Amino acid sequence: MSDLLPAFWAVIPAAGVGARMAADRPKQYLQLGGRTILEHSLGCFLDHPGLKGLVVSVAPDDPYWPTLACAQDGRIQRVDGGAERSDSVLNALLHLHAQGAADDDWVLVHDAARPNLARDDLDKLLAELADDPVGGLLAVPARDTLKRIDSRGRVLETVDRSLIWQAYTPQMFRLGALHRALADSLVADVAITDEASAMEWAGQAPRLIQGRSDNLKVTRPEDLEWLRQRWANRR
């Protein structure tokens, strides 16, 4: 690891049920390449020498997490997740504060169902944001033509795609700033879809770092099948 890469904490919100997968269990516990999706999502961080520790937020009654071998890893701490992603992340940040993490420590929040994060992308994010005053996130520029529609599903206009990016994870911010942004947005009852949107609501402008488009979030069955085929081809 380069001396320029900062040490960091990782947070994985994993309390969701993934209803669109129509599976018999939350999607993060579906199998991919001999391990669960969640284990792959954790792996890139656990293999990184800059990791200070990792917090996983899972449902209080989650029966699957204790069965994973990584649940016994001393670098991983488990906390209860909440009803929304922002609740789960906030619980993890509160836990890090209680464990003595500093306000200016970097925290990387990553989707539990995003198992194909490349080490090069992780290092790129850490290197390019190491001295950034706000932080930022991996993202990918939009490729397809984009349309804005009305309530009837009819096109109102074609959107300039050069100004549109897809937000990916990890998303990297200082612990104290992210904690305040999430806590304040929850009090204000603001809809928060990711950590960057909380920081935006707090008046900050996160930086986008272009990553790989195959850092796919498994949302539907075809996403998982695509990854299975891609990994099979690699082997």
C-alpha positions in Angstrom: 0.0 0.0 0.0 1.2 3.4 -0.9 2.0 5.8 2.0 -0.5 8.2 0.4 -3.4 5.9 1.0 -5.1 6.7 4.3 -6.3 4.2 6.9 -10.0 3.8 7.1 -13.0 2.2 8.7 -15.6 0.3 6.6 -19.3 0.1 7.2 -21.6 -2.3 5.4 -25.4 -1.8 5.9 -26.8 -5.3 5.4 -30.3 -5.2 7.0 -32.3 -5.0 3.8 -34.5 -7.9 2.5 -34.0 -7.3 -1.2 -37.6 -7.9 -2.2 -37.0 -7.5 -5.9 -34.9 -10.6 -6.0 -38.0 -12.7 -5.0 -35.6 -15.1 -3.2 -36.1 -17.3 0.0 -33.6 -15.1 1.9 -32.2 -11.6 1.8 -30.2 -11.1 -1.4 -26.9 -10.6 0.4 -27.0 -14.2 1.5 -27.5 -15.7 -1.9 -24.6 -17.7 -3.3 -22.1 -16.4 -5.8 -18.9 -18.4 -6.6 -19.1 -20.6 -3.6 -19.6 -17.8 -1.0 -22.5 -15.4 -0.2 -22.7 -12.1 -1.9 -22.1 -10.4 1.5 -18.8 -12.3 2.0 -17.6 -11.1 -1.4 -18.6 -7.6 -0.6 -16.6 -7.7 2.7 -13.6 -9.4 1.1 -12.1 -6.5 -0.7 -11.9 -4.5 2.6 -10.7 -7.4 4.7 -7.8 -7.9 2.3 -6.8 -4.3 2.4 -3.9 -3.3 4.7 -5.4 0.1 5.4 -8.5 -1.3 7.1 -8.8 -0.2 10.8 -12.0 -2.2 11.3 -15.3 -3.1 9.8 -18.9 -2.7 11.1 -21.7 -4.7 9.6 -25.3 -3.6 10.3 -27.7 -6.6 10.1 -31.3 -7.1 11.1 -31.7 -7.9 14.9 -33.2 -11.2 14.1 -31.0 -12.1 11.2 -30.5 -15.9 11.3 -27.9 -16.0 8.4 -25.1 -13.8 9.6 -24.0 -16.0 12.5 -23.6 -19.0 10.1 -20.9 -17.2 8.1 -17.2 -17.9 8.8 -16.4 -14.2 8.7 -18.8 -13.5 11.6 -16.0 -14.8 13.8 -13.4 -12.5 12.3 -12.0 -10.2 15.0 -11.8 -7.2 12.6 -15.6 -7.3 12.1 -18.1 -5.9 14.5 -21.9 -6.5 14.2 -24.5 -3.9 15.1 -28.3 -3.9 14.7 -29.5 -2.4 11.5 -32.5 -0.1 11.1 -35.6 0.3 9.0 -33.8 2.3 6.4 -30.2 2.3 5.0 -29.5 5.6 6.8 -30.5 4.1 10.1 -28.2 1.2 9.7 -25.3 3.4 8.7 -25.9 5.8 11.6 -26.0 2.9 14.1 -22.6 1.7 12.8 -21.1 5.3 13.1 -22.4 5.6 16.6 -20.7 2.2 17.4 -17.4 3.5 15.9 -17.6 6.6 18.1 -18.2 4.4 21.2 -15.2 2.4 20.3 -13.0 5.5 20.2 -12.9 6.3 16.5 -12.0 9.9 15.8 -14.3 12.4 14.0 -11.7 13.0 11.3 -11.2 9.3 10.6 -12.2 8.2 7.1 -15.2 5.9 6.8 -16.1 4.0 3.6 -19.7 2.8 3.3 -20.3 0.0 0.8 -23.4 -1.8 -0.3 -23.8 -5.3 1.0 -25.0 -6.5 -2.4 -22.1 -5.0 -4.4 -19.7 -8.0 -4.5 -17.5 -7.1 -7.5 -15.5 -4.1 -6.1 -12.1 -4.1 -7.7 -9.0 -3.5 -5.5 -7.8 -0.9 -8.0 -11.0 1.1 -7.6 -10.7 1.0 -3.8 -7.2 2.2 -4.0 -8.1 4.9 -6.5 -10.8 6.2 -4.2 -8.6 6.3 -1.2 -5.7 8.0 -3.1 -7.7 10.6 -4.8 -9.8 11.6 -1.8 -7.0 11.3 0.8 -6.7 15.1 1.2 -10.2 16.1 0.0 -12.0 18.5 2.4 -15.4 16.7 1.9 -14.9 13.2 0.5 -16.7 11.5 -2.3 -17.8 8.3 -4.0 -17.2 5.9 -6.8 -19.4 6.7 -9.8 -19.9 5.9 -13.5 -21.0 8.3 -16.2 -24.3 7.6 -17.8 -24.0 5.7 -21.1 -27.5 5.6 -22.5 -29.8 8.3 -23.7 -31.9 9.5 -20.7 -35.5 10.6 -20.8 -37.6 12.6 -18.3 -41.2 11.5 -18.2 -44.5 12.8 -16.9 -47.0 11.0 -14.6 -48.5 9.1 -17.6 -45.1 7.7 -18.7 -44.8 10.0 -21.7 -41.5 11.7 -22.5 -41.1 15.3 -21.5 -37.5 15.8 -22.6 -34.2 14.2 -23.3 -31.8 14.8 -20.5 -28.2 15.8 -21.2 -26.4 12.6 -20.1 -23.0 14.3 -20.0 -24.1 15.8 -16.7 -25.5 12.6 -15.2 -23.5 10.0 -13.3 -24.6 6.8 -11.5 -23.7 6.8 -7.9 -21.8 3.6 -6.8 -20.1 2.6 -3.6 -17.9 2.8 -1.6 -18.7 6.3 -0.5 -15.9 7.9 1.6 -16.5 10.6 4.2 -15.1 11.8 7.6 -16.8 10.0 10.5 -17.9 13.1 12.3 -19.2 15.0 9.3 -21.1 12.0 8.0 -22.6 11.3 11.4 -23.8 14.9 11.8 -25.3 14.9 8.3 -27.2 11.6 8.7 -28.4 12.5 12.2 -29.6 16.0 11.2 -31.3 14.7 8.0 -33.2 12.1 10.0 -34.4 14.7 12.5 -35.5 16.9 9.6 -37.3 13.9 8.0 -35.4 14.3 4.7 -35.3 11.4 2.3 -31.7 10.1 2.2 -30.9 7.5 -0.4 -27.1 7.3 0.1 -24.4 8.9 2.2 -23.6 11.4 -0.5 -27.2 12.7 -0.5 -26.9 13.3 3.3 -23.7 15.3 2.8 -25.3 17.2 -0.1 -28.3 18.1 2.1 -25.8 19.3 4.7 -24.4 21.8 2.1 -21.4 19.8 1.0 -20.4 18.9 -2.6 -18.9 15.3 -2.7 -16.4 14.5 -5.4 -17.1 11.8 -8.0 -14.3 9.3 -8.7 -14.9 7.4 -11.9 -14.9 3.6 -11.2 -15.5 0.4 -13.1 -19.0 -0.2 -14.4 -18.8 -3.9 -13.4 -18.9 -2.8 -9.7 -22.5 -4.0 -10.0 -25.2 -3.9 -7.3 -27.2 -7.1 -7.3 -30.9 -5.9 -7.4 -32.7 -8.3 -9.7 -32.1 -12.0 -10.6 -30.5 -11.0 -13.9 -27.8 -9.1 -12.1 -26.8 -12.2 -10.1 -26.9 -14.3 -13.2 -24.7 -11.8 -15.1 -22.1 -11.9 -12.3 -22.2 -15.7 -12.2 -21.5 -15.9 -15.9 -18.8 -13.3 -15.7 -17.0 -15.1 -12.8 -17.3 -18.4 -14.6 -15.7 -17.0 -17.7 -12.8 -15.6 -15.6 -12.2 -19.1 -14.1 
